[in-house]
Amino acid sequence: MSIKVEGAMPLKSLSNADLKLLSVFRTVARCGGFALAQADLNVSQATISIQIKDLETRLGLTLCQRGRGGFALTEDGQRVYDASNALFNHIDDFLSHALGEERLVGELQIAVVDNTIFHPTFQLADVVRSFREIAHSVDITMHVAAPNQLEYMVLSGQAHMAIGFFARRLAQLEYEPSFTSEMNLYCSDTHPLFKIPDSELTEEMISSVDHAQRGYISDEQLRDKERGFRYSARAQNIEGLAHLILSGRYLAFLPEHHANIWVSTGRMRPLMAQEYAYCSYYEIIRRKAVPRTPAEKKFFELLRVKR
């Protein structure tokens, strides 16, 4: 249901000032609020509030709820956000074609799961370097988030694409294989099981101690061997799980490429790899059926080559 701004005149055309206000609104929506958008926009929260109010007056709509309950887009706000993303994508597309196919312009929002930087073969930095070697004027923003946040960022238009591991399949997204990583169950050197060799460990011993659960995986998505674990802690990202393991009070799964730094110094070890290790498949996700800017197409192409 639309919430009309009282006394507003219907908007019949877009001016440069309107495009500026829409750009501010996109940043606020992408950041999740006025305060969080201050650093990106480099203006005060009061100025941002005035600009959003001006845009609401121009459109005759209430775009967001703000107050003690927190920031949230209204139904109209989400529609305007989606439409403005499409509009700016078309502008970028026009500029790219007008300036020549080899010229890339606009902005690119990339999101990635935390700690992929330690992967031995997949290096996002190499993709960024290759992208920068192409003549362009693209403003890149790099986000790091947990898997469920990555999905939301792509679905809401906050990111053009995201790289991570995704336990579920959403109909609105398309999935492209990227790379793999071995997942192991780890304990720290201060945990009671650390000094017990695998040959003496049993599944009963593993299930009888406390575990830290990956907060981005539901109970239904757990593998059979994990369903009997005694979970008494959880974390929404890989680094959080590592902190819990290093406390010496919990076991948890980590990607091998992330845990190696502590394994090499004797602070962690994998437990019963033959029983618990598995392969995690990392993928690139994008929204289905949305316009792709030339910059997004090129970056995605480079990502696919890197896999």
Secondary structure by P-SEA (a helix, b strand, c coil): cccccccccccccccaaaaaaaaaaaaaaaacccccccccccccaaaaaaaaaaaaaaacccccccccccccccaaaaaaaaaaaaaaaaaaaaaaaaacccccbbbbbbbbcccccccccccaaaaaaaaaacccbbbbbbbbbcaaaaaaaaaaccccccccccccccccbbbbbcbbbbbbbbccccccccccccccccaaaaaabbbbcccccccccccccccccccccccccaaaaaaaaaaccbbbbbccccaaaaaaacccccccccccbbbbbbbbbbbccccccaaaaaaaaaaaaac
